[in-house]
Amino acid sequence: MRIAIHVLGTRGDVQPYLALSRGLRLRGHEVLLVAPAQFAGMAEAENLAFAPLPGDFLALLETPEARAVIGKSRAGFGAGFKLIGHYRHLARGLLDAEWEAARAFHPDAILFHPKALGAPHIAERLGVPLFLASPLPGFTPTAAFPTPLLPVRSLGPLNRASHALMIHGGNVLFSKTIRTWRAETFGSSGRSRRPPLAGTLYGYSPQVIPKPSDWGPDIAVCGYWFLDMPNWNPDTDLAGFLRAGEPPIYVGFGSMPGTDPEGLTRLVIEGLRRAGRRGLLATGGGALGRAEAGERIHFIAGAPHDRLFPLMHATLHHGGAGTTGAALRAGKPMAICPFLGDQPLWARRIEALGVGTRPLDKRRMTADDLATAFRSMDHPAMRTHAEALGIAIRSEDGIGTAVSFIEERLTRAKPGASAV
């Protein structure tokens, strides 16, 4: 079948869908990835058909205005809401690009990331099955936990209702743009409701957040969608650093921008020094800067987490869903310093599971706070719990589970098939 995957976001958003594309193609499906233009190279490396979305969405994150908002905001979804005004003028171009890509590809089904707002309307127009796929929960109501938008563990009887914030938030915030786009592109007038989903897939481990009992068979908590890089090996300098002493602590903040990269780098290095630990610092995203390396500190632009994390003693990162999953699979304790979005959710979960420290506050943390976190990851109980959870996650096949779920639901959606 021809399956279009629509994704909008940073590398942490896009990479799981590259992995899912790999799994679908191995089962004989034709796949088109519709994603920001910045990821054309990653798609080409996978020999994957690719349709670019305007790169302005990601470029905005690198502006001084966006960096200031993210740097000063409390970790969570607050920064995203503050940036909405900057994104409004980009929405129409993204919707147009999604439509042109799908119209040219003629998909048999569409699978979409929640931020790809055009995909549900396009599936409705083309009359094809629609799958929601997300690396985090929050798009299916449940009484088990509240929406990840809120920094609380439970709202009690309001848990289920709170999920409407994420389910409908995008369409509400961009309602005028979407209505105008539908009218001018499809000749549709008035409000539109999302067509029924053929299924919903969540790309995280049920060991981390179990599937709630009030979710039916049309919802799958598959396990993580890892884009493994088995052919990667450390370069000469990194290999030499790793051989020269005890395993280091990895420190990296993914695609997160920073307002004072050099200052944060100095803080991290001082925390490592006070804890008596070696450090491997990844500077690719911008939150960390370069400083003078030494026997106990080494800098890299980045490396595949599936190959790198098993070589580490522990990790400190921003708490992106994919980075958290990779650290968990490696069986290593972690500390999370969340910047925005769903990152506080994963920080709370790793603490609750006993595999990580209390979340760090990027606005207030000190070198002593970092040193305390680094030392706490030596605790035998935390290391035992992390190792056990890593074994459990390594036994999962998140991609295979997702592909089988999609195929089963598409079979049921065919004309003449029995009703779900």
N, C-alpha and C positions, 0 to 999 in steps of 0.2 A: 504494500500500500504506500501511497504518497502522503507523508506526514510533515506538516509545517510546524516548526517550533518557534514561537515568538517570545523573545526575552528582552527586557530592558533593565539595565543596571550596570554595576561595576563588574570587574573580573570575578569576584566572589559570587555574583548572581549568575553570570554566564557559564562559568566552568562546569557546574553540575549538568547543564543541558548539553554541553559538548560530550560529556560522558554518556548521557542518556542517548544522544545521537549515535554514538559509537555502538551501543548495545542494540539499538533498533536496526542499524545497518547490518550488523552481524546476523540478524534474523531475517535479512532479505528485504527490508523496507527501504524505500527512497525517502531521504530526509532533506529538508531545507531548513537551515538555521537563519532566522530573521533577528538580527541583533545589532548593537551599535557598531559603526564602521571601524572602530578601534580594534575589533576582534577578528577582522578579516584574516590576519596572519595565523591566528590560532585555528580558524576553520580550515585554512589552506593546509596547515600541517596535518590535519585530520582527513584531507582530501574530501571535505564536506561542502556541499552546495551552500552558498551563503548569499544572503540579501542584506545590504547594509541599511541600518537606520541612521539618521543624521547624528554626527558625533558631538553636536553641541551639548547634549545632555551630560555627557561625561566631562567635556571641556569646562563646563560651568563649575564643577567641583574644584577645579584648579585655580579659580579666580580668587583674588584677595577677599572679596565679599563672602564667598562661600566658606573659605577657610576660617574667617573670623566667626561666622555663625556656628560652625561645627566646633571650633575651639572653645567658644564661650558658653555653649549650650550644655545643659545637663545631658548625660548620656541617655539615649532613648530616641523616640520619634519626634521629639520637640524640634531638633534641628531641621528635620525634613519638612515639617509644617512651616517653619520660618522661611524655607527656601521656595515654597510653593509659588510665591509671586514671581520669582526669577524664572520658573519653569513654564508659566502659563503661555508665554509667547512661543514656546517650542512645541507645544502639544500638537498643533495642527500639522506641522511637518512630519512628526512621528506617525500620526494617524494615516496621513497620505502615503508614507513610505510602507507602512504595514499592508495597506490595501493593495498597492502596486505589486508588492512582493507576492502576496497570496494570489492575486488575479493572474499573475504570470505563471505561477507554479501549478495551479489547479489541484490543491490538496484533496485527499480523501478524508482527512481529519486534521484538526488543529489542536496543538497542545500549547498552553501559554503560561508564562510567568505573570503573577498578579499585576505587575506594573505595566504590562503590555496592554493598554486599555482598549486598543482597537480590535484585538483578536475575537472577543465574544461577538461583536457586531458583524465582523467579517464572516465568522462561522455561520451566523444567522442568515446573512445575505447569500452565502454560497450553499447553504443547506447541508453542511457537513457536521459530523460529531465534534464536540468540543470537550477537551480535557483541561482542567486546571491542574497545574503542577507547581509545587512550592517547596523550597527548602526549609520553611518554617511553618508552624501552625498558625491559625488565626482566621482562616477563610472558610471554616465549617463550624457552625455553632455547636457548643458542647457545654454541659454543666460541670465538666471536670476541672476546667481552669478558665481564667478570663482571657480576653484578647491580649496579645503581646504588646499592644499599644500602651497598656497601663503598667506601671512598675510595681505591681502588687501580686502576691501569690494567689489570692482568691478574693472574689467579690461575693462569695456565698450564692444566694439565689439569683444574683444578677450576672453570674458568669456567662450564661448562655446568651443573654441579650447583648452583652458587651461586644460580641464578635461582629455585630452589625457595623461597628466603626471601621473595621478593615474590609469587610465584604463589600460595603457600599461606598467607602470613603473616596476612592478615586473617581468614580462616576459622579459623585456629588460635587467634589472640588472642581472638576473639569466639565461640569454638565453643559454649560453654554457652548463650549468648544465642540463637545461631542455632538450636541444637537445640530449645530451648524454644519459640521462635517457630514453627518448622516443625511441631512437635507440636501446638501450640494453634491454629495457623492452617490447616494443611493436613491435620492428622491423621497426619503422618508421624512415624515413630519411627526411632531409630538415626541413624547418620552418613549424610551425603549427599555424593556427588561431583558436581562441576560438570558439567552436560551438555556434550556435544561442541560446540565452537564452529563456527558456520557460517563464521567468518572472523575475523581479527584485523587491526585497522588501527592504524598508528602515524602520528601527526600531526606529524612533523618531517621535515626534508629529508634525502634520501639523500646530499646533498652534505656534510651535517654528520656524520651517522653512516650509512655505507653499509649496505644490506641484507646481512646475513651470507649466505654461500653455503649454510649449512645450514638456512635457512628456505625453506619450500616456497611454492607458489602460493596457499595459503590464508592467507598473511600478506603484507600490503601496507605498505610504507613510502611513504606517499602524498605527502609534502610538507606544509608547514604549513597549518593551517586558520585563515586570517586573517579576522577580522570587520572588514572595511574600512568606513570612514565617509567616503565621498567628499564629502558635503555640509558637512563641518566646515571652518571657517576660524578663524584666531586672532582673539580679541577685540581691541578697540582698544589696550589696554595691552600685550598680548603682541606684537601687530604692531609697535607702536612700539619695543618693546625689541629685537625682531629687526632692525629697520631701523637701529638706532642704533650698530651695531658689527659686528665679525666674528661668525660663527655661534658660539653658546655650546655648552658641554658640558651635556648633559642629565644630571641626577642625580635618580633616583627609585627607591624600593624597593617598589613595588607595594602589595600588601596586608599587607606585613610589619609587625608591631607593633614598637614600640621601648620600651626602658626609660629612655632619656634622649634624647628627640627634639631638645631644644634643644642638648644637648652635641654630638650628631652633626652637627647643622646648622652649628654654629660650626666644627667640625673640617673639614667639607666646604668651607665658605667660605674658611677659611684656606688649605686646600690649593689651591683655585682661585687665590687671591691670589698664593701663592708661585709657581704655574705661569704667572701672567700671563694667565689665561683668564677669560672671562665664563662665568656659570653660570645655567642655568634649573633650578630646584629644584621638584620635584613633591611636595607634602606630603600628598596624599590618604590614603595608607595608614596614617600614624601614626609611621613610623620617623623621619621628618624633622619638625621643628617650624618655626614661623614665626620670622623674625628681620627686622631692618630691611633693606628692600631698598635698592638703590642703582643707580648707572649700570651696574654690572657684574654685579649679581645681581637676578634676577627670580623671583618665586614664583607657582606655579599650583597649583590643586587636582589637576589632571590634564588629559589631552588624548589623543585617539586617536593611538596610536603610528604608525599607517600614514601619517598626515598630518604629525605633528610631527617624527619622527626624520629624514626627509630634509632638514629645515631645520637640523639640528644639525651641529656639528663632530665630535662623538663622544658616547658615552654611558657613564655609570656607573650600574649597577643591581644588583638582587639575584640575577639569573640565573634567573628563572622561565622556563620553556620558551617561553611566548608572547612575553615581552619580549625574550628572546634572539633569537628568530626575527625579530621586527620590526626589531631593530637590525641583524641580518645582512642582511635584505632591503633596508634603506636603504643598505647598502654603507658603513657607518660603523664605525671601530674602537670597541672597548668595553673597559671594565674591569668586572669582576664582583666584588661583595662578597657572597658567599652567606650566607644565614641558616639554611636548613634544607632537608630533602627532597632533591630531585634537583638543586638549584642547583649544588652542587660539580661534578656531572657536566658541566653546560654550561660552567662556568668552565674545567674542564680541556680541554674540546673547543675552545673558542675560542682558548685559548693554543696548543694543538697545531696548529690550523689557521693560526696566524700572523696572526689578525685581532683579537687582544686581548692584554691584559697578563696577567701572573701574577695568580692570584686574591688578593684582599685579605682579611685576617682581621679581621672586624668587632670582635673582642675586643681586638685589639692594634694596629690601624693608627693611624698618626700623620698629622699634616698633611704631613710630609715624604714619607711613603709615598704619600699621595694626589697630592701634587705630582709625584712621580716617575711615577706611573701616567698622570697627565694629560699630562705632557710626552712620554711614550713613545708616546702615540697620535698624535703628529705625525710619527713615523718614516715615511719614504716607502714602505718595503717593506710595513709593516703597512697603510698606507692603500691601497696597490695591491692587496694580497691581499683586503682587505675590499671594495673596489670590485668586484673580479672575482667574489667569492662572491655579492655582492649581485645582480649581473647574472644569475648562474646561478639563484639562488632566485626572482628575479622572472620567470624563464621557466617556472617550474613552476606547475601547477594542482592544488594539494593537495586542494582541495574537490572539483573535478571528478573527480580520480582516485579519491577515496574513494567518491563516490556511484556511479560506474561499477562499482567493486569490489563494493559492497553489492548493487547490482542484479544483477550477474552471479552472485554467490553465492546470492542468493534465488531466481533462476531455476533454478539447479542443485538447490536444496533442495526445489523443488516436487515433489509426487508424480508419479511417472512420468518425471522428468528423469533423465538419465544420471548415474551415480555420479561423485563427484569423485575 
